[in-house]
Amino acid sequence: MATKETKHLEQVDKHFEKVDKLREKFMDSFVDYWQHYSSWGSWQFWFLLVMAVAPLVILYFFIDRKKAMHIGFFGFNVHVWASKLDEIAIAIDLWDYKYKIIPYLQSIAALDASFFPVSFMLLYQWTLNYKKNYYIYATGLCVFFAFLFKPALVAFGIFHIHKGVHYWYLLFAYIIVMLVSKWITNIFIHLEEEPKNPIVNVVEQEESENPIMSEPEQDE
């Protein structure tokens, strides 16, 4: 058994080493591509840099500071889920980005870390302050991203779609991000408003209903 286990581990190490070398070779090749076509010598680099910086500047001036933690937590959720879905789609070759600010990131930081989260944050803030239906307006923003914004990136040559993927796939991905981010935020807002953990409440209630009898005094 020990011999079989040793052979298995050796096979795992060899296979992983082969994969690691291919990954290193790919990364070296992509960095070389980035230096020639996607670095600061291209207009696409500066376009993406503006898309990364400008939304953060706008957010600084327009965020409701009384709700900054609330809206910031929501925006962080948008960033996380958008990045993860983007990475999965890129990994299975559904779409890709030909130009990036940083070559070592799989997804495009200008969109997933700035433009998309800030857009959703400001819309979310507006729905909170003016008591509008978040789901209706956020769906409209998803439609804009899927059928107007991303096709524009395709026209500019920044975004590339593989395997006959339709823009409906993008809409579905954005709606997932829109819903999951809102639901997770709602859960944490509820926990913040709940004064105590429900389990603690139950325990304290049982103790109040069944008080512990004090020990009888000892005879002198």
FIKOLZA-1660 file (N, C-alpha, C; in steps of 0.1 Angstrom, whole numbers, plus 5000, padded with zeros to 4 digits):
% residues 220
   i   px   py   pz ch aa at
   1 5008 4988 5000  A  M  N
   1 5000 5000 5000  A  M CA
   1 5009 5013 5000  A  M  C
   2 5019 5012 5008  A  A  N
   2 5028 5024 5009  A  A CA
   2 5035 5026 4995  A  A  C
   3 5038 5015 4988  A  T  N
   3 5044 5017 4975  A  T CA
   3 5034 5023 4965  A  T  C
   4 5022 5019 4965  A  K  N
   4 5012 5024 4956  A  K CA
   4 5009 5039 4959  A  K  C
   5 5009 5042 4972  A  E  N
   5 5007 5056 4976  A  E CA
   5 5018 5065 4971  A  E  C
   6 5030 5059 4972  A  T  N
   6 5042 5067 4968  A  T CA
   6 5042 5069 4953  A  T  C
   7 5039 5059 4946  A  K  N
   7 5038 5061 4931  A  K CA
   7 5027 5071 4927  A  K  C
   8 5016 5070 4934  A  H  N
   8 5005 5080 4931  A  H CA
   8 5010 5094 4934  A  H  C
   9 5017 5096 4945  A  L  N
   9 5022 5110 4948  A  L CA
   9 5032 5114 4938  A  L  C
  10 5040 5105 4933  A  E  N
  10 5050 5109 4923  A  E CA
  10 5043 5113 4910  A  E  C
  11 5033 5106 4906  A  Q  N
  11 5025 5109 4894  A  Q CA
  11 5018 5123 4896  A  Q  C
  12 5013 5125 4908  A  V  N
  12 5007 5138 4911  A  V CA
  12 5017 5150 4909  A  V  C
  13 5029 5147 4915  A  D  N
  13 5039 5158 4915  A  D CA
  13 5044 5160 4900  A  D  C
  14 5046 5150 4892  A  K  N
  14 5050 5151 4879  A  K CA
  14 5040 5158 4870  A  K  C
  15 5027 5155 4872  A  H  N
  15 5016 5161 4864  A  H CA
  15 5015 5176 4868  A  H  C
  16 5016 5178 4881  A  F  N
  16 5014 5192 4886  A  F CA
  16 5026 5200 4881  A  F  C
  17 5038 5195 4881  A  E  N
  17 5050 5202 4876  A  E CA
  17 5049 5205 4861  A  E  C
  18 5043 5196 4854  A  K  N
  18 5041 5199 4839  A  K CA
  18 5031 5210 4837  A  K  C
  19 5020 5210 4845  A  V  N
  19 5010 5220 4844  A  V CA
  19 5016 5234 4849  A  V  C
  20 5024 5233 4859  A  D  N
  20 5030 5246 4864  A  D CA
  20 5039 5252 4854  A  D  C
  21 5047 5243 4846  A  K  N
  21 5056 5248 4836  A  K CA
  21 5048 5254 4824  A  K  C
  22 5037 5248 4821  A  L  N
  22 5028 5254 4810  A  L CA
  22 5022 5267 4815  A  L  C
  23 5018 5268 4827  A  R  N
  23 5013 5280 4832  A  R CA
  23 5023 5291 4832  A  R  C
  24 5035 5288 4836  A  E  N
  24 5046 5298 4836  A  E CA
  24 5049 5302 4822  A  E  C
  25 5049 5293 4812  A  K  N
  25 5052 5296 4798  A  K CA
  25 5041 5305 4793  A  K  C
  26 5029 5302 4796  A  F  N
  26 5017 5310 4792  A  F CA
  26 5019 5324 4797  A  F  C
  27 5022 5326 4810  A  M  N
  27 5023 5339 4816  A  M CA
  27 5034 5347 4810  A  M  C
  28 5046 5341 4807  A  D  N
  28 5057 5348 4801  A  D CA
  28 5053 5352 4787  A  D  C
  29 5045 5344 4780  A  S  N
  29 5041 5347 4766  A  S CA
  29 5031 5359 4767  A  S  C
  30 5022 5359 4777  A  F  N
  30 5012 5369 4778  A  F CA
  30 5018 5383 4782  A  F  C
  31 5028 5382 4791  A  V  N
  31 5035 5395 4795  A  V CA
  31 5042 5401 4783  A  V  C
  32 5048 5392 4775  A  D  N
  32 5054 5397 4763  A  D CA
  32 5044 5403 4753  A  D  C
  33 5033 5397 4752  A  Y  N
  33 5022 5402 4743  A  Y CA
  33 5017 5416 4749  A  Y  C
  34 5016 5416 4762  A  W  N
  34 5011 5429 4769  A  W CA
  34 5021 5440 4766  A  W  C
  35 5034 5437 4768  A  Q  N
  35 5044 5448 4765  A  Q CA
  35 5044 5453 4751  A  Q  C
  36 5041 5445 4742  A  H  N
  36 5041 5449 4728  A  H CA
  36 5028 5456 4723  A  H  C
  37 5016 5451 4729  A  Y  N
  37 5003 5456 4724  A  Y CA
  37 4994 5462 4734  A  Y  C
  38 4996 5460 4747  A  S  N
  38 4986 5464 4757  A  S CA
  38 4991 5473 4768  A  S  C
  39 5004 5477 4767  A  S  N
  39 5010 5485 4777  A  S CA
  39 5007 5500 4774  A  S  C
  40 5014 5509 4781  A  W  N
  40 5012 5523 4780  A  W CA
  40 5014 5529 4766  A  W  C
  41 5019 5522 4757  A  G  N
  41 5020 5527 4743  A  G CA
  41 5008 5526 4735  A  G  C
  42 4997 5519 4741  A  S  N
  42 4985 5518 4733  A  S CA
  42 4974 5527 4739  A  S  C
  43 4965 5531 4731  A  W  N
  43 4954 5540 4736  A  W CA
  43 4944 5532 4745  A  W  C
  44 4943 5519 4742  A  Q  N
  44 4935 5510 4750  A  Q CA
  44 4939 5510 4765  A  Q  C
  45 4952 5510 4767  A  F  N
  45 4957 5511 4781  A  F CA
  45 4952 5523 4788  A  F  C
  46 4953 5535 4782  A  W  N
  46 4949 5547 4788  A  W CA
  46 4934 5548 4789  A  W  C
  47 4927 5542 4780  A  F  N
  47 4912 5542 4781  A  F CA
  47 4908 5534 4793  A  F  C
  48 4914 5522 4795  A  L  N
  48 4911 5514 4807  A  L CA
  48 4916 5520 4820  A  L  C
  49 4927 5527 4819  A  L  N
  49 4931 5534 4831  A  L CA
  49 4921 5545 4836  A  L  C
  50 4916 5553 4826  A  V  N
  50 4906 5563 4829  A  V CA
  50 4893 5556 4835  A  V  C
  51 4890 5544 4829  A  M  N
  51 4878 5537 4834  A  M CA
  51 4880 5532 4848  A  M  C
  52 4893 5530 4852  A  A  N
  52 4896 5525 4865  A  A CA
  52 4896 5536 4875  A  A  C
  53 4901 5548 4871  A  V  N
  53 4903 5559 4881  A  V CA
  53 4891 5568 4882  A  V  C
  54 4885 5572 4871  A  A  N
  54 4874 5581 4871  A  A CA
  54 4862 5577 4879  A  A  C
  55 4858 5565 4879  A  P  N
  55 4846 5561 4887  A  P CA
  55 4849 5562 4902  A  P  C
  56 4862 5559 4906  A  L  N
  56 4866 5561 4920  A  L CA
  56 4866 5575 4925  A  L  C
  57 4870 5584 4916  A  V  N
  57 4869 5599 4919  A  V CA
  57 4855 5603 4920  A  V  C
  58 4847 5599 4911  A  I  N
  58 4832 5602 4911  A  I CA
  58 4826 5597 4924  A  I  C
  59 4829 5585 4928  A  L  N
  59 4824 5579 4940  A  L CA
  59 4828 5587 4952  A  L  C
  60 4840 5592 4953  A  Y  N
  60 4845 5599 4964  A  Y CA
  60 4836 5612 4967  A  Y  C
  61 4832 5618 4956  A  F  N
  61 4825 5631 4957  A  F CA
  61 4810 5628 4959  A  F  C
  62 4804 5617 4954  A  F  N
  62 4790 5615 4954  A  F CA
  62 4785 5605 4964  A  F  C
  63 4793 5597 4970  A  I  N
  63 4788 5587 4979  A  I CA
  63 4782 5594 4991  A  I  C
  64 4771 5588 4996  A  D  N
  64 4764 5593 5008  A  D CA
  64 4773 5588 5020  A  D  C
  65 4780 5597 5026  A  R  N
  65 4789 5594 5037  A  R CA
  65 4782 5588 5049  A  R  C
  66 4769 5591 5051  A  K  N
  66 4762 5585 5062  A  K CA
  66 4760 5570 5060  A  K  C
  67 4760 5566 5047  A  K  N
  67 4757 5552 5044  A  K CA
  67 4770 5546 5037  A  K  C
  68 4782 5551 5040  A  A  N
  68 4794 5547 5033  A  A CA
  68 4797 5533 5035  A  A  C
  69 4796 5528 5048  A  M  N
  69 4799 5514 5051  A  M CA
  69 4789 5505 5044  A  M  C
  70 4777 5508 5045  A  H  N
  70 4766 5500 5039  A  H CA
  70 4768 5499 5024  A  H  C
  71 4770 5510 5017  A  I  N
  71 4771 5510 5003  A  I CA
  71 4784 5504 4999  A  I  C
  72 4795 5507 5007  A  G  N
  72 4808 5501 5004  A  G CA
  72 4808 5486 5004  A  G  C
  73 4801 5480 5014  A  F  N
  73 4800 5466 5016  A  F CA
  73 4793 5460 5004  A  F  C
  74 4782 5467 4999  A  F  N
  74 4775 5462 4987  A  F CA
  74 4784 5463 4975  A  F  C
  75 4791 5473 4974  A  G  N
  75 4800 5475 4962  A  G CA
  75 4811 5464 4962  A  G  C
  76 4816 5461 4974  A  F  N
  76 4827 5451 4975  A  F CA
  76 4821 5437 4970  A  F  C
  77 4808 5435 4974  A  N  N
  77 4802 5422 4969  A  N CA
  77 4801 5422 4954  A  N  C
  78 4797 5433 4948  A  V  N
  78 4797 5434 4933  A  V CA
  78 4810 5431 4927  A  V  C
  79 4820 5437 4933  A  H  N
  79 4834 5435 4928  A  H CA
  79 4838 5420 4929  A  H  C
  80 4836 5414 4940  A  V  N
  80 4840 5400 4943  A  V CA
  80 4833 5391 4933  A  V  C
  81 4819 5392 4932  A  W  N
  81 4812 5382 4924  A  W CA
  81 4814 5385 4909  A  W  C
  82 4815 5397 4905  A  A  N
  82 4818 5400 4891  A  A CA
  82 4832 5395 4887  A  A  C
  83 4841 5396 4896  A  S  N
  83 4855 5391 4893  A  S CA
  83 4855 5376 4892  A  S  C
  84 4848 5370 4901  A  K  N
  84 4848 5355 4901  A  K CA
  84 4841 5349 4888  A  K  C
  85 4830 5355 4885  A  L  N
  85 4823 5350 4873  A  L CA
  85 4831 5353 4860  A  L  C
  86 4838 5365 4860  A  D  N
  86 4847 5368 4849  A  D CA
  86 4858 5358 4848  A  D  C
  87 4864 5354 4859  A  E  N
  87 4875 5345 4859  A  E CA
  87 4871 5331 4855  A  E  C
  88 4859 5327 4859  A  I  N
  88 4854 5314 4855  A  I CA
  88 4851 5314 4840  A  I  C
  89 4845 5324 4834  A  A  N
  89 4842 5325 4820  A  A CA
  89 4855 5325 4812  A  A  C
  90 4865 5332 4817  A  I  N
  90 4878 5333 4810  A  I CA
  90 4885 5319 4810  A  I  C
  91 4884 5312 4822  A  A  N
  91 4890 5299 4824  A  A CA
  91 4884 5289 4814  A  A  C
  92 4871 5290 4812  A  I  N
  92 4865 5280 4803  A  I CA
  92 4864 5285 4789  A  I  C
  93 4870 5297 4786  A  D  N
  93 4872 5302 4773  A  D CA
  93 4858 5307 4767  A  D  C
  94 4850 5313 4775  A  L  N
  94 4838 5319 4770  A  L CA
  94 4840 5333 4764  A  L  C
  95 4849 5340 4771  A  W  N
  95 4853 5353 4766  A  W CA
  95 4866 5357 4772  A  W  C
  96 4872 5368 4767  A  D  N
  96 4885 5372 4772  A  D CA
  96 4887 5387 4769  A  D  C
  97 4897 5393 4775  A  Y  N
  97 4900 5407 4772  A  Y CA
  97 4914 5408 4766  A  Y  C
  98 4915 5415 4754  A  K  N
  98 4927 5416 4747  A  K CA
  98 4936 5426 4753  A  K  C
  99 4931 5436 4760  A  Y  N
  99 4939 5446 4766  A  Y CA
  99 4936 5447 4781  A  Y  C
 100 4947 5449 4789  A  K  N
 100 4946 5450 4803  A  K CA
 100 4956 5460 4808  A  K  C
 101 4953 5466 4820  A  I  N
 101 4962 5475 4827  A  I CA
 101 4973 5467 4833  A  I  C
 102 4970 5456 4840  A  I  N
 102 4979 5448 4846  A  I CA
 102 4979 5434 4840  A  I  C
 103 4990 5429 4834  A  P  N
 103 4989 5416 4827  A  P CA
 103 4988 5404 4836  A  P  C
 104 4991 5405 4849  A  Y  N
 104 4990 5394 4858  A  Y CA
 104 4977 5391 4863  A  Y  C
 105 4967 5399 4861  A  L  N
 105 4953 5397 4865  A  L CA
 105 4945 5390 4854  A  L  C
 106 4938 5379 4858  A  Q  N
 106 4930 5372 4848  A  Q CA
 106 4919 5380 4843  A  Q  C
 107 4912 5387 4852  A  S  N
 107 4900 5395 4848  A  S CA
 107 4906 5409 4845  A  S  C
 108 4897 5418 4841  A  I  N
 108 4901 5432 4837  A  I CA
 108 4897 5441 4849  A  I  C
 109 4908 5446 4856  A  A  N
 109 4906 5453 4868  A  A CA
 109 4898 5466 4867  A  A  C
 110 4900 5472 4855  A  A  N
 110 4893 5485 4853  A  A CA
 110 4878 5484 4854  A  A  C
 111 4873 5472 4850  A  L  N
 111 4858 5470 4850  A  L CA
 111 4854 5464 4863  A  L  C
 112 4860 5452 4867  A  D  N
 112 4855 5445 4878  A  D CA
 112 4858 5451 4892  A  D  C
 113 4869 5460 4892  A  A  N
 113 4873 5466 4905  A  A CA
 113 4868 5480 4906  A  A  C
 114 4863 5486 4895  A  S  N
 114 4860 5501 4896  A  S CA
 114 4847 5504 4889  A  S  C
 115 4847 5502 4875  A  F  N
 115 4835 5508 4868  A  F CA
 115 4822 5501 4871  A  F  C
 116 4822 5487 4872  A  F  N
 116 4810 5480 4875  A  F CA
 116 4805 5482 4889  A  F  C
 117 4814 5480 4899  A  P  N
 117 4810 5482 4913  A  P CA
 117 4805 5497 4916  A  P  C
 118 4812 5507 4911  A  V  N
 118 4808 5520 4913  A  V CA
 118 4795 5523 4907  A  V  C
 119 4792 5518 4895  A  S  N
 119 4780 5520 4888  A  S CA
 119 4768 5515 4897  A  S  C
 120 4770 5502 4901  A  F  N
 120 4760 5496 4910  A  F CA
 120 4758 5503 4923  A  F  C
 121 4770 5507 4929  A  M  N
 121 4769 5514 4942  A  M CA
 121 4761 5527 4941  A  M  C
 122 4763 5535 4931  A  L  N
 122 4756 5548 4930  A  L CA
 122 4741 5545 4927  A  L  C
 123 4738 5535 4919  A  L  N
 123 4724 5532 4916  A  L CA
 123 4718 5527 4929  A  L  C
 124 4725 5518 4936  A  Y  N
 124 4719 5513 4949  A  Y CA
 124 4717 5524 4959  A  Y  C
 125 4726 5534 4960  A  Q  N
 125 4725 5545 4969  A  Q CA
 125 4712 5553 4965  A  Q  C
 126 4711 5555 4952  A  W  N
 126 4699 5563 4947  A  W CA
 126 4686 5556 4950  A  W  C
 127 4685 5543 4949  A  T  N
 127 4673 5535 4952  A  T CA
 127 4670 5536 4967  A  T  C
 128 4681 5536 4975  A  L  N
 128 4679 5538 4990  A  L CA
 128 4674 5552 4994  A  L  C
 129 4680 5562 4988  A  N  N
 129 4677 5575 4992  A  N CA
 129 4663 5580 4987  A  N  C
 130 4659 5575 4976  A  Y  N
 130 4646 5579 4970  A  Y CA
 130 4636 5568 4970  A  Y  C
 131 4639 5557 4978  A  K  N
 131 4629 5547 4980  A  K CA
 131 4624 5541 4966  A  K  C
 132 4633 5538 4957  A  K  N
 132 4630 5532 4945  A  K CA
 132 4632 5517 4945  A  K  C
 133 4626 5509 4936  A  N  N
 133 4627 5495 4935  A  N CA
 133 4641 5491 4930  A  N  C
 134 4650 5486 4938  A  Y  N
 134 4663 5483 4934  A  Y CA
 134 4663 5473 4922  A  Y  C
 135 4655 5462 4923  A  Y  N
 135 4655 5452 4913  A  Y CA
 135 4652 5456 4899  A  Y  C
 136 4642 5465 4898  A  I  N
 136 4638 5470 4885  A  I CA
 136 4650 5478 4879  A  I  C
 137 4655 5488 4886  A  Y  N
 137 4665 5497 4881  A  Y CA
 137 4679 5490 4879  A  Y  C
 138 4682 5480 4888  A  A  N
 138 4694 5473 4886  A  A CA
 138 4694 5464 4874  A  A  C
 139 4682 5458 4872  A  T  N
 139 4680 5450 4860  A  T CA
 139 4682 5459 4847  A  T  C
 140 4677 5471 4847  A  G  N
 140 4680 5480 4836  A  G CA
 140 4695 5483 4834  A  G  C
 141 4702 5484 4845  A  L  N
 141 4716 5486 4844  A  L CA
 141 4723 5474 4838  A  L  C
 142 4719 5462 4842  A  C  N
 142 4724 5450 4837  A  C CA
 142 4722 5449 4822  A  C  C
 143 4710 5453 4817  A  V  N
 143 4707 5453 4803  A  V CA
 143 4716 5462 4796  A  V  C
 144 4719 5474 4802  A  F  N
 144 4728 5484 4795  A  F CA
 144 4742 5478 4794  A  F  C
 145 4747 5471 4804  A  F  N
 145 4760 5466 4804  A  F CA
 145 4761 5454 4793  A  F  C
 146 4751 5446 4793  A  A  N
 146 4751 5434 4785  A  A CA
 146 4749 5437 4770  A  A  C
 147 4740 5446 4767  A  F  N
 147 4736 5448 4753  A  F CA
 147 4741 5461 4747  A  F  C
 148 4747 5470 4755  A  L  N
 148 4752 5483 4749  A  L CA
 148 4767 5484 4753  A  L  C
 149 4771 5483 4765  A  F  N
 149 4784 5486 4769  A  F CA
 149 4794 5475 4764  A  F  C
 150 4791 5462 4767  A  K  N
 150 4800 5452 4762  A  K CA
 150 4801 5451 4747  A  K  C
 151 4790 5453 4739  A  P  N
 151 4792 5453 4725  A  P CA
 151 4801 5465 4720  A  P  C
 152 4801 5476 4728  A  A  N
 152 4810 5487 4725  A  A CA
 152 4824 5483 4727  A  A  C
 153 4827 5475 4738  A  L  N
 153 4840 5471 4740  A  L CA
 153 4845 5461 4729  A  L  C
 154 4835 5453 4724  A  V  N
 154 4838 5444 4713  A  V CA
 154 4842 5452 4701  A  V  C
 155 4835 5462 4698  A  A  N
 155 4838 5471 4687  A  A CA
 155 4851 5477 4688  A  A  C
 156 4855 5481 4700  A  F  N
 156 4869 5487 4702  A  F CA
 156 4880 5476 4702  A  F  C
 157 4876 5464 4702  A  G  N
 157 4886 5453 4702  A  G CA
 157 4891 5450 4716  A  G  C
 158 4885 5455 4727  A  I  N
 158 4890 5452 4740  A  I CA
 158 4884 5439 4745  A  I  C
 159 4872 5437 4742  A  F  N
 159 4865 5425 4747  A  F CA
 159 4863 5415 4736  A  F  C
 160 4865 5402 4738  A  H  N
 160 4864 5392 4728  A  H CA
 160 4856 5380 4732  A  H  C
 161 4846 5376 4725  A  I  N
 161 4837 5366 4728  A  I CA
 161 4840 5353 4720  A  I  C
 162 4841 5342 4727  A  H  N
 162 4844 5329 4721  A  H CA
 162 4832 5320 4720  A  H  C
 163 4833 5309 4712  A  K  N
 163 4824 5298 4712  A  K CA
 163 4809 5302 4710  A  K  C
 164 4807 5312 4702  A  G  N
 164 4794 5316 4699  A  G CA
 164 4785 5321 4711  A  G  C
 165 4792 5326 4721  A  V  N
 165 4785 5331 4733  A  V CA
 165 4777 5343 4730  A  V  C
 166 4764 5343 4734  A  H  N
 166 4755 5354 4731  A  H CA
 166 4756 5364 4743  A  H  C
 167 4751 5376 4740  A  Y  N
 167 4751 5387 4750  A  Y CA
 167 4741 5383 4761  A  Y  C
 168 4732 5374 4759  A  W  N
 168 4723 5370 4769  A  W CA
 168 4730 5363 4780  A  W  C
 169 4742 5356 4777  A  Y  N
 169 4750 5350 4788  A  Y CA
 169 4755 5361 4797  A  Y  C
 170 4759 5372 4791  A  L  N
 170 4764 5384 4799  A  L CA
 170 4753 5389 4808  A  L  C
 171 4741 5391 4803  A  L  N
 171 4730 5396 4811  A  L CA
 171 4727 5386 4822  A  L  C
 172 4727 5373 4820  A  F  N
 172 4725 5364 4831  A  F CA
 172 4736 5365 4841  A  F  C
 173 4748 5367 4837  A  A  N
 173 4759 5368 4847  A  A CA
 173 4757 5381 4855  A  A  C
 174 4754 5392 4849  A  Y  N
 174 4752 5405 4856  A  Y CA
 174 4740 5404 4866  A  Y  C
 175 4729 5397 4862  A  I  N
 175 4718 5396 4871  A  I CA
 175 4721 5387 4883  A  I  C
 176 4730 5377 4881  A  I  N
 176 4735 5369 4893  A  I CA
 176 4742 5378 4902  A  I  C
 177 4751 5386 4897  A  V  N
 177 4759 5396 4905  A  V CA
 177 4750 5405 4913  A  V  C
 178 4740 5411 4905  A  M  N
 178 4731 5420 4911  A  M CA
 178 4722 5415 4922  A  M  C
 179 4718 5402 4921  A  L  N
 179 4710 5396 4931  A  L CA
 179 4718 5391 4943  A  L  C
 180 4729 5384 4940  A  V  N
 180 4737 5379 4951  A  V CA
 180 4742 5390 4960  A  V  C
 181 4747 5401 4954  A  S  N
 181 4753 5412 4961  A  S CA
 181 4742 5418 4970  A  S  C
 182 4730 5420 4965  A  K  N
 182 4719 5426 4973  A  K CA
 182 4715 5417 4984  A  K  C
 183 4714 5404 4981  A  W  N
 183 4709 5395 4992  A  W CA
 183 4719 5394 5003  A  W  C
 184 4732 5393 5000  A  I  N
 184 4742 5392 5010  A  I CA
 184 4742 5405 5019  A  I  C
 185 4741 5416 5012  A  T  N
 185 4740 5429 5019  A  T CA
 185 4728 5429 5029  A  T  C
 186 4717 5424 5024  A  N  N
 186 4705 5424 5032  A  N CA
 186 4707 5415 5044  A  N  C
 187 4713 5404 5043  A  I  N
 187 4716 5395 5054  A  I CA
 187 4724 5402 5065  A  I  C
 188 4735 5409 5061  A  F  N
 188 4743 5415 5071  A  F CA
 188 4736 5428 5077  A  F  C
 189 4728 5435 5069  A  I  N
 189 4720 5446 5075  A  I CA
 189 4711 5440 5085  A  I  C
 190 4704 5429 5082  A  H  N
 190 4695 5423 5092  A  H CA
 190 4703 5419 5105  A  H  C
 191 4715 5413 5103  A  L  N
 191 4723 5409 5115  A  L CA
 191 4727 5421 5123  A  L  C
 192 4730 5432 5116  A  E  N
 192 4734 5444 5123  A  E CA
 192 4722 5450 5131  A  E  C
 193 4710 5449 5126  A  E  N
 193 4698 5454 5133  A  E CA
 193 4693 5445 5144  A  E  C
 194 4697 5432 5143  A  E  N
 194 4693 5422 5153  A  E CA
 194 4702 5425 5165  A  E  C
 195 4696 5428 5177  A  P  N
 195 4704 5432 5188  A  P CA
 195 4713 5421 5193  A  P  C
 196 4708 5409 5193  A  K  N
 196 4716 5398 5198  A  K CA
 196 4715 5385 5189  A  K  C
 197 4724 5376 5190  A  N  N
 197 4723 5364 5183  A  N CA
 197 4710 5356 5188  A  N  C
 198 4702 5351 5179  A  P  N
 198 4690 5344 5183  A  P CA
 198 4692 5333 5193  A  P  C
 199 4703 5326 5192  A  I  N
 199 4706 5315 5201  A  I CA
 199 4708 5321 5215  A  I  C
 200 4715 5332 5216  A  V  N
 200 4717 5339 5229  A  V CA
 200 4704 5343 5235  A  V  C
 201 4695 5348 5226  A  N  N
 201 4682 5352 5231  A  N CA
 201 4674 5341 5237  A  N  C
 202 4675 5329 5230  A  V  N
 202 4668 5317 5235  A  V CA
 202 4673 5313 5249  A  V  C
 203 4686 5313 5250  A  V  N
 203 4693 5309 5262  A  V CA
 203 4689 5318 5274  A  V  C
 204 4689 5331 5271  A  E  N
 204 4686 5341 5281  A  E CA
 204 4671 5340 5285  A  E  C
 205 4663 5337 5275  A  Q  N
 205 4648 5335 5278  A  Q CA
 205 4646 5323 5287  A  Q  C
 206 4653 5312 5284  A  E  N
 206 4651 5300 5293  A  E CA
 206 4657 5303 5307  A  E  C
 207 4667 5310 5308  A  E  N
 207 4673 5313 5321  A  E CA
 207 4663 5322 5329  A  E  C
 208 4657 5331 5322  A  S  N
 208 4647 5340 5330  A  S CA
 208 4635 5332 5334  A  S  C
 209 4631 5322 5326  A  E  N
 209 4619 5314 5329  A  E CA
 209 4622 5304 5340  A  E  C
 210 4635 5299 5340  A  N  N
 210 4639 5289 5350  A  N CA
 210 4651 5294 5357  A  N  C
 211 4649 5303 5366  A  P  N
 211 4661 5309 5373  A  P CA
 211 4668 5298 5382  A  P  C
 212 4681 5299 5383  A  I  N
 212 4688 5290 5391  A  I CA
 212 4686 5293 5406  A  I  C
 213 4682 5283 5413  A  M  N
 213 4679 5284 5427  A  M CA
 213 4692 5286 5435  A  M  C
 214 4693 5296 5443  A  S  N
 214 4705 5299 5451  A  S CA
 214 4707 5287 5461  A  S  C
 215 4719 5285 5464  A  E  N
 215 4722 5274 5473  A  E CA
 215 4717 5278 5487  A  E  C
 216 4712 5268 5494  A  P  N
 216 4707 5271 5508  A  P CA
 216 4719 5275 5517  A  P  C
 217 4716 5284 5526  A  E  N
 217 4726 5288 5536  A  E CA
 217 4730 5277 5545  A  E  C
 218 4743 5276 5547  A  Q  N
 218 4748 5265 5556  A  Q CA
 218 4745 5269 5571  A  Q  C
 219 4742 5258 5579  A  D  N
 219 4740 5261 5593  A  D CA
 219 4753 5264 5600  A  D  C
 220 4752 5274 5609  A  E  N
 220 4764 5277 5616  A  E CA
 220 4768 5266 5625  A  E  C
% end
